[in-house]
């Protein structure tokens, strides 16, 4: 009990409680701008998104703020306090219940993976069912005169809370790390400026024509904009255009014709908000899937490439050689293998250090790629040894490529700190045979390279 009292009356808790109460109340006032036929029922309730972000980031300990705000909003709307308490309970449960189960499934305060986003979408989909049901129940108990059918009340209430969580909740969750690190997306970016301008034009055009179906047709232009901007910008590519659309909708809402905001039958406004809900969902899925795809591509690249030289690594080369050897029996295509051992590399390391050695290997790797065909596979085998797989290549062509490589190395000596190093390769050549295995062809190329190295060393001794 003492611990609870200490928490309740602590300065940080009171500041958090006050901040959430004011934010929820102001967001509620914005949402109530969209109400029409049935008092207190709105298709856009951003307060749910604020509460979702608060509960995810700081825990449900700030729940009293919802009761405080709801009572204040009920007094403005003219509903009794008990109805406000019931609605507040539903609003708390719509986040707390699905969030409890989501935490058990590993949900965190990030939306950086498809799995995390799926869980978030499930929360935004199922949670509002609780609050919509309790709100509708409260209206029935209150025995107030309903101007629209109860099913419409349920659907509009659900849509408002769900869209609030989806748009405002995701925005706050994604902005939180930027704000915490004092880094946010700036509008100086040309793409961001372009997206912002296009979204503003589409939104103003759509909601200016809200008296007819042209509004929804114009809003359809937001779909390709959000999809493309989600790919190029990420989550912001979804949230910026949709937020601009919502802001435009709120600003222009006082001038909307009555038939557009009619809640029975549902007017164009509700069709537009439902479309924005779908656009937001689509954009978040596209941006997350794109980012996850890029991460997979990066991981695949790391697994198949050597970090220093950017060439293929030994693991990738082994798989490639195994695949091409497996097809020897079923194909007339033959290939050759070059085993390259860099001469005098130790001198570079010993005289200039390992940084020079790393730069030397990177220099050699670039020359190898320039000297080979696009269909060839150049890989770092290990240390200062390299492998080149030459498909559809006989021994004569392989010798010509090997000669070209050493000529390139001679014409482009390695320089480091104004010191030049003359390097060369000892190159072993092995051409494929029927029933060859990777081990056999590598062994022949290795032995051929060893013989070449001995000849190079003998040549150096004679020259001296």
Buried (B, 14 or more C-beta within 10 A) or exposed (E): EEEEEEEEEEEEBEEBBEBBBBBBBBBBBBBBEBBBBBBBBBBBBBBBBBBBBBBBEBEBBBBBBBBBBBBBBBEEEEBEEEBBBBBBBBBBBBBBBBBEEBEEEEBEEBBBBBEBBBBBBBBBBBBBBBBBBBBBEBBEEBEBEBBBEEEBBBBBBBBBBBBBBBBBBBBBBBBBEEEEEEEEBEEEBEEBEEBBEBBBEBBBBBBBBBBEEBBBEBBEBBBEBBBBBBBBBBBBBBBBBBBBBBBBBBEBBEEBEEEBBBBBEBBBBBBBBBBBBEBBBBBBBBBBBBBBEEEEEEEEEEEBBBEEBEBBBBEBBBEBBEEBBEEBEEEEEBBBBBBBBBBBBEBBBEEBEEEBBBBBBBBBBBBBBEBBEEEBBBBBBEEBBBBBBBBEBEEEBBBEBBEEBBEBBEEBEBEBEEEEBEBBBBBBBBBBEEEBBBEBBBEBBBEBBBEBBEEBEEEEEEEE
